[in-house]
Amino acid sequence: MDLAYLRAHPEQLPTFLTHQRIRETPVGGGDICAASRLTLDDGHSVFAKTWPERAQRPVPEGFFATEAAGLRWLREAGTVAVPEVLVALPDLLALEWIEPGEPSVDAAERFGRELAGLHRAGASAFGASWPGFIGALPADNTPHDGPWADWFARTRLLPYLRHSVDNQALDARAAGLVEEVVARIGEFGGEEPPARIHGDLWPGNLIWGADDRVWLVDPAAHGGHRETDLAQLALFGGPPHGARIMAAYDESWPLADGWRQRVPLHQLHLMLVHTALFGAAYRDSVVGLARATLSGAGRATVDG
């Protein structure tokens, strides 16, 4: 199997893998899926993701189709680098292989400008035309005209709060703080039309390529608020040269007044997803972000 044959017959990839007709090398692929590098007969490499055999439940319906739709939608904007989707099957996703490189200032600044361009490409509504996932959890992508704050509270905060309470990751005190954020969400400002966003843009979902570009992978793509992507990018220590990314972004498309104070609000979504998926280890992060949102004391930035 070579790359041209794969493009023409993507449905054949599982058969070739089952019969060990393709060299397969395990690689890091995140917390949810098993990932591997496939080396084809013509020397091309492909990145493949599958639902792990160790999983206690079957792959959620539409899981890989959703990721493929999001990647294609981001790529259609023609701004930031996004891998080509080669195969999208119910149990498998295969993408163009991105050769990793070293982070550089030039790549960071280019990425900042390109991310602004992606967001400017916009969306017809909040949400998307395909079902959503964030990690292995469903995300409500039902298209909605806004306002953004109401949509964000209803679809990006409350479902994961409920899940986190149900699995006992959040106690009543922590849940009460998040509920107060939801009740007061209209006070925090920052209303904007829907942007075309990645939706899960923590630093681990960037690939610094050997081509000196930054590539986006593993999206939960939808029409959302551009500050959500930027706030998520600041999590877990932020990316290399983060200050240069932000400076280039703000130069290309200046952020609205008060965006720094809203960073904790936007980060709260992804931390609630973490308590929903991984449990009480992230409780303190949720509490801290909720308090920072309510106090207006959030000063998180993407530090380089």
C-alpha positions in Angstrom: 0.0 0.0 0.0 1.3 3.4 -1.0 -0.1 6.9 -0.3 -1.9 7.1 -3.6 -3.6 3.8 -3.0 -4.5 4.7 0.5 -6.2 7.9 -0.7 -8.1 6.0 -3.3 -9.1 3.1 -1.0 -9.1 4.3 2.6 -11.5 1.5 3.6 -8.7 -1.0 3.0 -6.4 0.2 5.7 -7.8 -2.0 8.5 -7.3 -5.1 6.3 -3.7 -4.2 5.6 -3.1 -3.6 9.3 -4.8 -6.9 10.3 -2.6 -8.9 8.0 0.5 -7.0 9.0 1.1 -5.6 5.5 2.1 -2.2 6.9 4.9 -1.5 9.4 3.4 -0.1 12.5 5.3 1.7 15.3 3.6 2.8 18.5 3.8 6.6 19.2 2.4 8.9 21.9 -1.2 9.8 21.2 -2.7 11.4 24.2 -4.9 10.0 27.0 -7.8 8.5 25.1 -6.6 6.6 21.9 -3.9 4.3 20.9 -1.6 5.9 18.2 0.9 4.6 15.8 3.1 5.6 12.9 2.4 3.6 9.7 5.2 3.3 7.1 3.8 2.7 3.6 5.5 0.9 0.7 6.5 4.2 -0.9 8.2 5.5 2.2 5.5 7.8 3.3 4.4 7.8 6.9 0.8 8.1 8.2 -0.4 8.8 11.8 -3.1 6.5 12.9 -5.4 6.5 15.9 -7.6 3.7 17.1 -9.8 3.0 20.1 -7.6 1.1 22.5 -8.3 -2.6 23.2 -8.0 -2.0 26.9 -11.0 0.4 26.9 -13.9 -0.7 29.0 -16.5 0.4 26.5 -16.7 0.5 22.7 -15.8 3.5 20.7 -18.6 6.1 21.0 -20.6 6.4 17.8 -19.2 9.1 15.5 -16.1 9.6 17.6 -13.6 9.5 14.8 -16.0 11.1 12.3 -16.3 14.1 14.6 -12.6 14.6 14.8 -12.3 14.2 11.0 -15.0 16.8 10.4 -13.3 19.2 12.8 -9.9 18.8 11.2 -11.3 19.4 7.7 -13.2 22.4 8.9 -10.2 24.0 10.5 -8.1 23.1 7.4 -10.6 24.7 5.1 -9.8 28.1 6.6 -6.4 28.0 4.9 -4.6 29.7 7.7 -3.0 27.6 10.4 -1.4 24.2 9.5 -3.8 21.2 10.0 -3.0 17.6 8.9 -4.9 16.2 6.0 -7.4 13.5 6.9 -6.6 10.4 4.9 -8.9 7.8 6.5 -11.9 8.3 8.7 -13.6 5.0 9.6 -15.8 4.1 12.7 -12.8 2.5 14.5 -9.8 4.3 13.0 -8.5 7.7 11.9 -5.4 8.2 9.8 -3.8 11.6 9.1 -0.9 13.1 7.2 2.3 12.5 9.2 3.9 15.6 10.7 7.6 15.3 11.3 8.3 16.9 14.6 10.9 19.7 15.0 12.1 22.1 17.6 10.0 25.1 18.8 11.3 28.4 17.4 10.4 32.1 17.8 9.7 32.4 14.1 7.3 29.5 14.2 5.6 30.9 17.3 5.0 34.3 15.8 3.7 32.8 12.5 1.4 30.6 14.5 0.0 33.6 16.4 -0.8 35.3 13.2 -2.3 32.1 11.7 -4.4 31.4 14.7 -5.9 34.9 14.5 -6.7 34.1 10.9 -8.3 30.9 11.8 -10.5 32.6 14.3 -11.4 35.4 11.9 -12.7 32.7 9.4 -15.7 32.6 11.7 -18.6 30.2 12.0 -22.3 30.4 11.2 -23.3 29.8 14.8 -22.0 28.6 18.1 -21.6 24.9 18.0 -21.3 22.9 14.8 -23.1 20.9 12.2 -21.6 17.6 13.5 -22.0 16.0 17.0 -19.3 17.0 19.4 -16.7 15.3 21.7 -14.2 16.7 24.2 -11.9 13.9 25.0 -14.2 10.8 25.2 -17.1 12.8 26.5 -19.9 14.1 24.3 -20.2 17.9 23.7 -23.4 19.6 22.7 -22.7 21.1 19.3 -26.4 22.0 18.5 -26.0 25.2 16.5 -27.1 28.3 18.5 -27.2 32.0 17.7 -26.2 33.1 21.1 -25.6 35.1 23.1 -22.3 33.4 23.7 -22.4 33.5 27.6 -25.7 31.7 27.8 -24.5 29.1 25.2 -21.2 28.6 27.0 -22.8 28.1 30.4 -25.4 25.7 29.1 -23.2 23.5 26.8 -19.6 23.9 28.1 -20.0 24.3 31.8 -23.1 22.7 33.2 -22.9 19.3 31.6 -19.4 18.7 32.9 -20.3 20.1 36.3 -23.1 17.6 36.6 -20.8 14.7 35.5 -18.2 15.8 38.0 -20.7 15.9 40.8 -22.1 12.5 39.8 -18.7 10.9 39.8 -17.9 12.6 43.2 -14.9 14.5 41.7 -16.5 17.8 43.0 -18.1 18.3 46.4 -20.9 20.6 47.2 -18.6 23.5 47.9 -16.8 23.3 44.6 -20.0 22.7 42.7 -21.6 25.8 44.4 -18.7 28.0 43.1 -19.2 26.8 39.5 -23.0 27.3 39.8 -22.4 30.9 40.9 -20.2 31.4 37.9 -23.0 30.1 35.7 -25.6 32.3 37.4 -23.4 35.4 37.0 -21.9 34.6 33.6 -23.6 37.6 31.9 -21.6 39.9 34.1 -18.2 39.0 32.7 -18.6 40.6 29.3 -16.6 39.7 26.2 -19.5 38.9 23.9 -18.3 38.3 20.3 -19.7 36.6 17.2 -18.7 32.9 16.8 -15.1 32.3 15.8 -13.8 29.2 14.2 -12.0 27.6 17.1 -10.0 24.4 17.9 -11.9 23.9 21.1 -9.3 21.8 23.0 -6.2 23.9 22.5 -4.0 23.0 25.4 -0.3 23.0 24.5 -0.2 19.2 24.0 -2.4 19.6 21.0 0.3 21.6 19.1 2.9 19.9 17.0 6.0 22.0 16.4 7.0 20.7 12.9 10.3 20.2 11.2 8.9 22.6 8.6 9.1 25.4 11.2 5.3 25.6 11.5 3.0 24.9 14.4 0.3 22.3 13.5 -3.1 21.8 15.2 -4.2 18.3 16.1 -6.9 16.6 18.3 -9.5 19.3 18.0 -13.0 19.6 19.5 -13.7 22.1 16.7 -16.8 24.3 16.7 -18.0 27.8 16.5 -17.1 29.4 19.9 -15.3 32.3 21.5 -11.7 32.9 20.3 -10.7 33.7 23.9 -11.4 30.0 24.8 -8.6 28.8 22.5 -6.2 31.4 23.9 -7.1 30.6 27.5 -6.7 26.9 27.0 -3.3 27.5 25.4 -2.1 29.0 28.7 -2.9 25.8 30.7 -0.3 23.4 32.1 2.6 25.9 31.8 1.7 27.1 28.3 3.6 26.5 25.0 7.2 27.4 24.2 7.5 31.0 23.2 3.9 31.6 24.4 4.4 35.4 24.9 5.5 35.7 21.2 2.4 33.7 20.1 0.2 36.1 22.0 1.9 39.2 20.8 1.7 38.2 17.2 -2.0 37.2 17.7 -2.9 40.5 19.3 -1.0 42.5 16.6 -3.0 40.6 13.9 -6.4 40.9 15.7 -6.4 42.8 19.0 -8.2 41.2 21.8 -11.2 42.9 23.5 -10.8 44.8 26.8 -10.9 42.6 29.9 -9.7 39.4 28.1 -7.1 38.7 30.8 -9.8 38.7 33.5 -11.8 36.2 31.5 -9.0 33.7 31.1 -10.2 31.7 34.2 -13.7 31.6 32.9 -12.6 30.1 29.6 -10.2 27.7 31.3 -13.0 26.5 33.6 -14.6 24.5 30.8 -11.5 22.3 30.2 -10.9 21.8 33.9 -14.4 20.6 34.4 -13.9 18.2 31.6 -10.8 16.9 33.5 -12.8 16.4 36.7 -15.5 14.6 34.7 -12.9 12.3 33.0 -10.2 11.9 35.5 -11.7 12.7 38.9 -10.9 14.7 42.0 -7.2 15.3 41.2 -8.4 18.4 39.3 -10.8 19.6 42.0 -8.5 22.4 43.3 -8.0 23.7 39.8 -11.7 24.0 39.3 -12.1 25.7 42.6 -9.3 28.1 41.9 -10.6 29.0 38.4 -14.1 29.6 39.7 -12.9 31.8 42.5 -10.7 33.8 40.1 -13.6 34.3 37.7 -15.9 35.5 40.4 -13.3 37.8 41.9 -12.1 39.2 38.7 -8.6 38.5 39.9 -7.6 36.3 37.0 -4.3 37.5 35.5 -3.3 34.3 33.7 -1.4 34.9 30.5 0.5 32.7 28.0 4.0 33.0 29.4 7.0 32.4 27.2 
